[in-house]
């Protein structure tokens, strides 16, 4: 990390004279938004918060050796002055705070994204699996690669849990710097619509942007499908234009939005997912534990025998292959590397048992994702599909009946339960969900998720398939604002242990 003076770093924000305080001009050695992480030479970022005034931490961080602070109000700047901390005031108007902090952090860490190949993946469904596949394929190709997304953060060791799919700027740039310091050459990250819109990713120099698909989600945040799509498109317009690298946008032509973008985006594109795309893939055999596919690109052809199964992974594998090609990797090498990739935790993950019926845990939590999941389940030819699912609280209410309609159409028995109710009444959520159930479909409602899973496992008979959807790898349930330990996979095993043979 290059050590630069506070005044030089603050210039990237373009402050007015009354927005900066410099009693001295200290050298910045570190930047953090966590008061517990402050060390001598740190700049402390007072992130705007609805729950508390983060300027309250300034006295504490000063005592720990902080030399400066980025604040978000005039009173915060006055507090920094009183403590003789170098101060920079950035008003939190729109996305300005995240944008400015990101640029500041990039300069503090010397822009690790200029030295690693950066891959950003956006889309409603498939981001996690596509990113997982790409990261592990790159490792198989001998390229040390990091992953950042829904599952957490991973370089060479174990996955580390994070609070957000795409972190806020200070955490993001610390992770980028950590990845580079640990020898990573490539960095594969899920780039959520929230993060793109809020400019949490400002300053990141992408090599490849990948679009998987588009369907309803996050309307509680974006307000409309048009605004949701526009947020995702920023990766291929604003962020692509800001990158000093040769940016490639990999677009799924099987999706109407991806096809429209392929005709209008100003960046270089590589298309996949359809017979008229640059990359064409065909699945010749789809099983629960594997897929055989062929691929054609640039006059070359390759065969793949993948270790992941299910219909939805046909599209995910095509997305990952397109992303690898966008990096300039030869088709044969990319296809061979993907053959080494195993399944993602909590995605079509089987809970093995000797009772004669199957149990699958999956993260699917949108109407489209549920439909793909249940079609993949149906392809296994079960006697009956029993689906346990719920909808998150404090999120888009309009998708709740749509999810119920999909589940009741593709399942013999629907079991409605709680997902992460957050601050909503779980019973009220289930009432919203139940509106979409087909009248003739068999269903039951059990608010307690553990009891719902136990019920589904308890009524399963040989030949049936129990699908537990919505939380996948997550090992918690959010009730109110508190995370309580809860893992669908463990609860399914507990339920199995109680089933009498």
C-alpha positions as CSV (number, residue, x, y, z in Angstrom):
1,X,0.0,0.0,0.0
2,X,1.3,3.4,-0.9
3,X,1.4,5.9,1.9
4,X,0.1,9.3,0.9
5,X,-0.9,12.4,2.7
6,X,-4.4,13.2,3.7
7,X,-4.6,16.3,1.7
8,X,-3.6,14.5,-1.5
9,X,-6.1,11.7,-1.0
10,X,-8.9,14.1,-0.2
11,X,-8.4,15.9,-3.5
12,X,-10.0,13.0,-5.3
13,X,-13.3,14.0,-3.7
14,X,-12.9,17.7,-4.8
15,X,-13.8,19.3,-1.5
16,X,-14.7,22.9,-1.0
17,X,-12.5,24.8,1.5
18,X,-15.2,24.5,4.2
19,X,-15.4,20.8,3.7
20,X,-11.9,19.9,4.8
21,X,-9.9,20.5,8.0
22,X,-6.1,20.1,8.1
23,X,-4.4,21.1,11.4
24,X,-1.5,19.1,10.0
25,X,-1.2,16.9,6.9
26,X,-0.7,13.4,8.2
27,X,0.3,10.4,6.1
28,X,-2.5,7.8,5.8
29,X,-1.6,4.3,6.6
30,X,-5.0,2.6,6.7
31,X,-8.7,3.3,6.3
32,X,-11.6,1.7,8.2
33,X,-15.2,2.1,9.1
34,X,-15.0,-0.1,12.2
35,X,-13.8,1.6,15.3
36,X,-12.5,-1.8,16.6
37,X,-10.1,-1.9,13.6
38,X,-8.5,1.5,14.1
39,X,-4.7,1.6,14.5
40,X,-2.1,4.3,14.4
41,X,-2.3,6.1,11.0
42,X,-5.9,5.2,10.3
43,X,-8.5,7.3,8.7
44,X,-11.9,6.5,10.3
45,X,-15.0,6.7,8.0
46,X,-18.1,7.7,9.8
47,X,-20.7,5.8,7.7
48,X,-24.2,7.4,7.6
49,X,-26.5,5.3,9.8
50,X,-30.2,5.4,10.5
51,X,-29.6,3.8,14.0
52,X,-26.9,6.0,15.5
53,X,-24.6,9.0,14.9
54,X,-21.3,7.4,13.9
55,X,-19.5,10.6,14.7
56,X,-19.8,9.5,18.4
57,X,-16.8,7.2,17.7
58,X,-14.4,10.0,17.0
59,X,-13.1,10.4,20.5
60,X,-12.5,6.6,20.7
61,X,-10.7,6.3,17.4
62,X,-8.5,9.4,18.2
63,X,-7.4,7.6,21.4
64,X,-6.4,4.5,19.3
65,X,-4.2,6.5,17.0
66,X,-6.5,7.7,14.2
67,X,-5.1,10.6,12.3
68,X,-8.1,11.6,10.3
69,X,-11.8,11.1,9.7
70,X,-14.3,11.2,6.8
71,X,-17.5,12.6,8.2
72,X,-21.0,13.2,6.8
73,X,-22.2,16.4,8.4
74,X,-20.9,19.9,9.3
75,X,-21.2,19.0,13.0
76,X,-19.1,15.9,12.4
77,X,-16.4,18.1,10.9
78,X,-16.5,20.3,13.9
79,X,-16.0,17.3,16.2
80,X,-13.0,16.2,14.1
81,X,-11.6,19.7,14.4
82,X,-12.0,19.7,18.2
83,X,-10.1,16.5,18.4
84,X,-7.4,17.8,16.0
85,X,-8.2,15.0,13.5
86,X,-7.7,15.8,9.8
87,X,-11.3,15.9,8.6
88,X,-13.1,15.5,5.2
89,X,-16.8,16.3,5.1
90,X,-18.8,14.5,2.3
91,X,-22.5,15.1,2.3
92,X,-24.6,11.9,1.9
93,X,-26.7,13.1,-1.0
94,X,-27.7,10.4,-3.4
95,X,-24.7,8.1,-3.9
96,X,-22.1,10.8,-3.4
97,X,-20.8,9.5,-0.1
98,X,-20.2,6.0,-1.3
99,X,-18.7,7.3,-4.6
100,X,-16.3,9.6,-2.9
101,X,-15.3,7.2,-0.1
102,X,-14.6,4.5,-2.7
103,X,-12.3,6.8,-4.7
104,X,-10.5,7.8,-1.5
105,X,-10.1,4.1,-0.5
106,X,-8.8,3.2,-3.9
107,X,-6.1,5.7,-3.7
108,X,-5.2,4.7,-0.1
109,X,-4.7,1.1,-1.2
110,X,-3.0,2.0,-4.5
111,X,-5.9,0.5,-6.6
112,X,-5.5,-3.3,-6.4
113,X,-8.2,-3.6,-9.1
114,X,-5.7,-2.3,-11.7
115,X,-3.4,-5.3,-11.0
116,X,-6.0,-8.1,-10.6
117,X,-8.4,-9.2,-13.3
118,X,-11.8,-8.1,-12.1
119,X,-15.0,-9.9,-13.0
120,X,-18.4,-8.5,-11.9
121,X,-21.6,-10.6,-12.2
122,X,-25.0,-9.2,-12.0
123,X,-28.5,-10.6,-12.7
124,X,-31.5,-11.6,-10.7
125,X,-30.7,-15.3,-10.4
126,X,-27.5,-17.4,-10.9
127,X,-25.0,-14.8,-9.7
128,X,-23.7,-16.9,-6.8
129,X,-23.4,-20.2,-8.8
130,X,-21.8,-18.5,-11.8
131,X,-19.3,-16.7,-9.6
132,X,-18.5,-19.9,-7.7
133,X,-18.0,-21.8,-11.0
134,X,-15.8,-19.0,-12.5
135,X,-13.6,-18.7,-9.4
136,X,-13.0,-22.4,-9.1
137,X,-12.4,-22.8,-12.8
138,X,-9.8,-20.1,-12.7
139,X,-8.1,-21.8,-9.7
140,X,-8.1,-25.1,-11.8
141,X,-6.3,-23.1,-14.6
142,X,-3.6,-22.2,-12.1
143,X,-4.8,-18.6,-11.5
144,X,-5.1,-17.8,-7.8
145,X,-8.6,-16.3,-7.6
146,X,-10.8,-14.7,-5.0
147,X,-14.6,-14.9,-4.6
148,X,-16.8,-12.2,-3.1
149,X,-20.6,-12.5,-2.8
150,X,-23.6,-14.1,-1.1
151,X,-21.5,-16.9,0.3
152,X,-18.9,-14.6,1.7
153,X,-15.3,-13.8,0.9
154,X,-12.7,-16.5,-0.1
155,X,-9.1,-16.4,-1.2
156,X,-7.1,-19.6,-0.6
157,X,-8.7,-20.7,2.7
158,X,-12.1,-21.0,4.2
159,X,-15.1,-18.8,3.2
160,X,-15.5,-15.8,5.5
161,X,-19.1,-14.6,6.1
162,X,-20.0,-11.0,5.2
163,X,-23.0,-8.9,6.0
164,X,-23.8,-7.9,2.4
165,X,-23.6,-9.6,-1.0
166,X,-21.5,-6.7,-2.1
167,X,-19.9,-4.7,0.8
168,X,-19.9,-1.0,1.3
169,X,-16.7,0.8,0.0
170,X,-14.5,0.7,3.0
171,X,-14.9,-3.0,3.6
172,X,-14.8,-3.7,-0.1
173,X,-11.5,-2.0,-0.7
174,X,-9.9,-3.6,2.4
175,X,-11.0,-7.0,1.0
176,X,-9.6,-6.1,-2.5
177,X,-6.3,-5.1,-0.9
178,X,-6.2,-8.3,1.2
179,X,-6.8,-10.4,-1.9
180,X,-4.0,-8.8,-3.7
181,X,-1.6,-9.1,-0.7
182,X,-2.4,-12.9,-0.5
183,X,-1.4,-13.4,-4.1
184,X,-4.7,-13.3,-5.9
185,X,-4.5,-12.7,-9.7
186,X,-8.3,-12.7,-10.4
187,X,-11.2,-11.5,-8.4
188,X,-14.7,-12.7,-9.1
189,X,-17.5,-10.8,-7.4
190,X,-21.3,-10.7,-7.4
191,X,-22.2,-7.1,-8.2
192,X,-25.7,-6.5,-6.8
193,X,-28.2,-4.0,-8.1
194,X,-28.2,-2.2,-4.7
195,X,-24.4,-1.9,-4.8
196,X,-24.3,-0.7,-8.4
197,X,-27.0,1.9,-7.8
198,X,-25.5,3.1,-4.5
199,X,-22.0,3.4,-6.2
200,X,-20.4,1.1,-3.5
201,X,-18.2,-0.2,-6.4
202,X,-17.0,3.2,-7.5
203,X,-13.4,3.1,-8.7
204,X,-13.3,-0.7,-9.4
205,X,-11.7,-1.3,-12.7
206,X,-13.6,-4.2,-14.3
207,X,-12.3,-6.5,-17.0
208,X,-15.5,-8.4,-17.5
209,X,-19.1,-7.7,-16.6
210,X,-21.5,-10.6,-16.8
211,X,-25.3,-10.5,-17.0
212,X,-27.1,-13.7,-16.1
213,X,-30.9,-12.9,-16.4
214,X,-33.6,-10.5,-15.2
215,X,-36.9,-11.1,-13.3
216,X,-38.8,-9.6,-10.4
217,X,-36.9,-9.0,-7.2
218,X,-36.0,-6.0,-5.0
219,X,-38.9,-3.8,-6.0
220,X,-39.1,-2.7,-2.4
221,X,-35.7,-0.9,-3.0
222,X,-35.9,0.0,-6.7
223,X,-39.6,0.8,-7.0
224,X,-40.1,-0.5,-10.6
225,X,-38.7,-3.2,-12.9
226,X,-37.4,-0.4,-15.1
227,X,-35.4,1.1,-12.3
228,X,-34.2,-2.3,-11.3
229,X,-32.9,-3.1,-14.8
230,X,-31.3,0.4,-15.1
231,X,-29.3,-0.3,-11.9
232,X,-27.9,-3.5,-13.3
233,X,-27.1,-1.9,-16.6
234,X,-24.8,0.6,-14.8
235,X,-22.2,-2.2,-14.7
236,X,-22.0,-2.1,-18.5
237,X,-22.2,1.7,-19.0
238,X,-21.0,3.8,-16.1
239,X,-18.6,1.3,-14.5
240,X,-17.4,0.0,-17.9
241,X,-16.6,3.5,-19.1
242,X,-14.7,4.3,-15.8
243,X,-12.5,1.2,-16.2
244,X,-9.1,1.9,-17.9
245,X,-9.1,-1.7,-19.0
246,X,-10.6,-3.3,-22.2
247,X,-14.0,-4.1,-20.7
248,X,-16.1,-7.0,-22.1
249,X,-19.8,-7.4,-21.3
250,X,-21.0,-11.0,-21.4
251,X,-24.8,-11.0,-22.1
252,X,-27.4,-13.8,-21.9
253,X,-29.4,-13.6,-25.2
254,X,-32.0,-16.0,-23.8
255,X,-33.1,-13.2,-21.6
256,X,-35.1,-10.3,-23.2
257,X,-33.2,-7.7,-21.3
258,X,-29.9,-9.2,-22.2
259,X,-30.9,-9.3,-25.9
260,X,-32.0,-5.7,-25.8
261,X,-28.8,-4.6,-24.2
262,X,-26.7,-6.5,-26.8
263,X,-28.1,-4.1,-29.4
264,X,-27.6,-0.8,-27.4
265,X,-24.7,-1.1,-25.0
266,X,-21.6,1.0,-26.0
267,X,-19.1,-1.6,-24.6
268,X,-17.6,-4.6,-26.3
269,X,-20.0,-7.6,-25.9
270,X,-19.8,-11.4,-25.9
271,X,-23.2,-13.1,-26.1
272,X,-24.3,-16.5,-25.0
273,X,-27.5,-18.4,-24.3
274,X,-29.1,-18.6,-27.7
275,X,-28.6,-20.1,-31.2
276,X,-27.6,-16.7,-32.6
277,X,-25.1,-15.9,-29.8
278,X,-21.3,-15.8,-30.0
279,X,-21.1,-18.7,-27.6
280,X,-23.6,-21.6,-28.2
281,X,-24.1,-24.4,-25.6
282,X,-26.2,-27.5,-25.7
283,X,-27.0,-29.8,-22.9
284,X,-27.2,-33.4,-24.0
285,X,-27.7,-35.1,-20.6
286,X,-28.9,-33.5,-17.4
287,X,-28.8,-35.4,-14.1
288,X,-29.1,-34.6,-10.5
289,X,-25.4,-34.9,-10.1
290,X,-24.0,-34.0,-13.5
291,X,-24.5,-32.4,-16.9
292,X,-23.0,-33.2,-20.3
293,X,-22.8,-30.2,-22.5
294,X,-21.2,-29.2,-25.8
295,X,-20.0,-25.7,-26.6
296,X,-19.1,-23.8,-29.8
297,X,-17.3,-20.5,-30.0
298,X,-15.2,-18.8,-32.6
299,X,-15.1,-21.9,-34.8
300,X,-14.0,-24.1,-32.0
301,X,-15.9,-26.9,-30.2
302,X,-15.6,-28.4,-26.8
303,X,-17.4,-31.1,-24.8
304,X,-17.9,-30.8,-21.0
305,X,-18.9,-33.4,-18.4
306,X,-19.8,-31.3,-15.4
307,X,-20.0,-32.4,-11.8
308,X,-23.0,-30.2,-11.1
309,X,-26.6,-31.2,-11.9
310,X,-30.0,-29.7,-12.5
311,X,-31.6,-27.8,-15.4
312,X,-30.8,-24.4,-13.9
313,X,-27.1,-25.2,-13.8
314,X,-27.2,-25.6,-17.6
315,X,-27.6,-21.8,-17.8
316,X,-25.2,-21.1,-15.0
317,X,-22.5,-23.2,-16.7
318,X,-23.1,-21.3,-19.9
319,X,-22.7,-18.0,-18.0
320,X,-19.5,-19.1,-16.4
321,X,-18.1,-20.3,-19.7
322,X,-18.9,-16.9,-21.3
323,X,-17.2,-15.1,-18.5
324,X,-14.1,-17.1,-18.9
325,X,-14.0,-16.5,-22.6
326,X,-14.5,-12.8,-21.9
327,X,-11.2,-13.0,-20.0
328,X,-9.5,-14.3,-23.2
329,X,-9.2,-17.9,-22.1
330,X,-9.4,-20.5,-24.9
331,X,-12.6,-22.5,-25.2
332,X,-11.0,-25.9,-24.6
333,X,-9.1,-24.7,-21.5
334,X,-12.2,-23.0,-20.1
335,X,-14.4,-26.1,-20.7
336,X,-11.8,-28.4,-19.1
337,X,-11.5,-26.2,-16.1
338,X,-15.3,-26.1,-15.5
339,X,-15.3,-29.9,-15.4
340,X,-13.4,-29.8,-12.1
341,X,-16.0,-27.5,-10.4
342,X,-18.3,-29.0,-7.7
343,X,-21.6,-27.8,-6.5
344,X,-22.3,-24.6,-4.5
345,X,-23.3,-25.0,-0.8
346,X,-27.0,-24.6,-0.5
347,X,-27.7,-24.8,-4.2
348,X,-29.6,-28.0,-5.1
349,X,-27.8,-29.5,-2.2
350,X,-29.0,-33.0,-1.3
351,X,-29.5,-34.2,2.3
352,X,-28.7,-37.8,2.0
353,X,-30.8,-40.4,3.8
354,X,-31.8,-44.1,3.7
355,X,-35.6,-43.6,3.8
356,X,-36.2,-43.9,0.1
357,X,-37.1,-40.3,-0.5
358,X,-35.0,-37.3,-1.5
359,X,-34.4,-34.0,0.2
360,X,-32.9,-31.0,-1.6
361,X,-32.1,-27.6,0.0
362,X,-31.8,-24.6,-2.3
363,X,-31.5,-20.8,-2.0
364,X,-34.2,-20.0,-4.6
365,X,-36.3,-17.1,-3.4
366,X,-37.8,-15.5,-6.5
367,X,-40.6,-16.8,-8.8
368,X,-38.2,-17.5,-11.7
369,X,-35.6,-19.2,-9.5
370,X,-38.3,-21.4,-7.8
371,X,-39.7,-22.4,-11.2
372,X,-36.2,-23.4,-12.4
373,X,-35.5,-25.3,-9.2
374,X,-38.8,-27.2,-9.3
375,X,-38.4,-28.1,-13.0
376,X,-35.0,-29.5,-12.2
377,X,-36.6,-31.4,-9.3
378,X,-39.4,-32.7,-11.6
379,X,-36.7,-33.9,-14.1
380,X,-35.7,-36.5,-11.4
381,X,-39.1,-38.1,-11.8
382,X,-40.2,-38.1,-8.2
383,X,-43.5,-39.6,-7.1
384,X,-44.5,-36.4,-5.4
385,X,-42.8,-33.0,-4.8
386,X,-43.3,-31.5,-1.4
387,X,-42.0,-28.0,-1.3
388,X,-41.3,-26.0,1.9
389,X,-40.9,-22.2,1.2
390,X,-41.6,-18.8,2.6
391,X,-41.0,-15.1,1.7
392,X,-38.8,-12.6,3.4
393,X,-40.2,-9.8,5.5
394,X,-39.6,-6.1,4.8
395,X,-39.0,-7.0,1.1
396,X,-41.0,-6.9,-2.1
397,X,-44.5,-8.0,-1.2
398,X,-45.7,-8.2,-4.8
399,X,-43.7,-11.3,-5.5
400,X,-45.2,-13.3,-2.6
401,X,-48.3,-14.6,-4.4
402,X,-46.3,-15.2,-7.6
403,X,-44.0,-17.5,-5.7
404,X,-46.9,-19.4,-4.3
405,X,-48.4,-19.8,-7.7
406,X,-45.2,-21.3,-9.0
407,X,-44.8,-23.6,-6.1
408,X,-48.4,-24.9,-6.1
409,X,-48.2,-25.4,-9.9
410,X,-45.0,-27.5,-9.8
411,X,-45.5,-29.3,-6.4
412,X,-48.0,-31.9,-5.2
413,X,-47.9,-30.4,-1.7
414,X,-46.9,-26.8,-0.7
415,X,-45.8,-26.1,2.8
416,X,-45.9,-22.4,3.5
417,X,-43.6,-21.2,6.4
418,X,-41.4,-18.3,7.5
419,X,-38.3,-17.3,5.7
420,X,-36.6,-14.3,7.3
421,X,-39.6,-12.4,8.7
422,X,-37.5,-9.5,10.0
423,X,-39.8,-6.9,11.5
424,X,-43.0,-8.1,9.8
425,X,-45.7,-10.4,11.4
426,X,-44.9,-13.9,10.0
427,X,-48.7,-14.7,9.9
428,X,-49.3,-11.6,7.8
429,X,-46.6,-12.6,5.4
430,X,-48.2,-16.0,4.9
431,X,-51.5,-14.4,4.2
432,X,-49.9,-12.5,1.4
433,X,-48.3,-15.7,0.1
434,X,-51.4,-17.8,0.3
435,X,-53.3,-15.5,-2.1
436,X,-51.3,-17.0,-5.0
437,X,-52.0,-20.7,-4.2
438,X,-53.9,-22.6,-6.8
439,X,-57.3,-23.4,-5.3
440,X,-57.1,-27.1,-6.1
441,X,-53.6,-27.5,-4.9
442,X,-52.8,-29.3,-1.6
443,X,-51.1,-26.9,0.9
444,X,-50.6,-26.3,4.6
445,X,-49.3,-23.3,6.6
446,X,-46.8,-23.7,9.5
447,X,-45.2,-20.5,10.7
448,X,-42.3,-22.1,12.6
449,X,-39.8,-23.2,9.9
450,X,-38.4,-26.0,12.0
451,X,-41.8,-27.5,12.4
452,X,-42.6,-27.0,8.7
453,X,-39.5,-28.9,7.7
454,X,-40.3,-31.6,10.2
455,X,-43.8,-31.9,8.8
456,X,-42.6,-32.2,5.2
457,X,-40.1,-34.8,6.1
458,X,-42.6,-36.6,8.2
459,X,-45.2,-37.0,5.4
460,X,-42.7,-37.9,2.7
461,X,-42.9,-41.5,1.4
462,X,-40.5,-43.6,-0.7
463,X,-40.1,-42.0,-4.1
464,X,-41.1,-38.5,-3.0
465,X,-38.8,-35.4,-3.1
466,X,-38.8,-32.8,-0.4
467,X,-37.6,-29.4,-1.7
468,X,-36.7,-26.8,1.0
469,X,-36.4,-23.5,-0.7
470,X,-35.4,-19.9,0.2
471,X,-32.4,-20.0,2.5
472,X,-29.9,-22.5,1.1
473,X,-26.5,-22.0,2.7
474,X,-27.8,-19.5,5.3
475,X,-27.3,-20.7,8.8
476,X,-29.6,-18.2,10.5
477,X,-33.1,-16.8,10.5
478,X,-33.7,-13.0,11.0
479,X,-36.5,-12.3,13.4
480,X,-36.9,-8.6,14.1
481,X,-33.3,-7.3,13.7
482,X,-31.6,-10.3,15.3
483,X,-30.0,-13.3,13.6
484,X,-30.9,-16.6,15.2
485,X,-29.0,-19.8,14.4
486,X,-31.0,-21.9,12.0
487,X,-29.8,-24.2,9.1
488,X,-32.3,-25.9,6.8
489,X,-29.9,-28.8,6.2
490,X,-29.4,-29.5,9.9
491,X,-33.1,-29.2,10.6
492,X,-33.8,-31.7,7.8
493,X,-31.3,-34.1,9.3
494,X,-32.9,-33.6,12.8
495,X,-36.3,-34.3,11.2
496,X,-35.0,-37.5,9.6
497,X,-33.7,-38.7,12.9
498,X,-37.2,-38.4,14.4
499,X,-39.0,-40.2,11.6
500,X,-40.0,-43.7,12.5
501,X,-39.2,-46.4,10.1
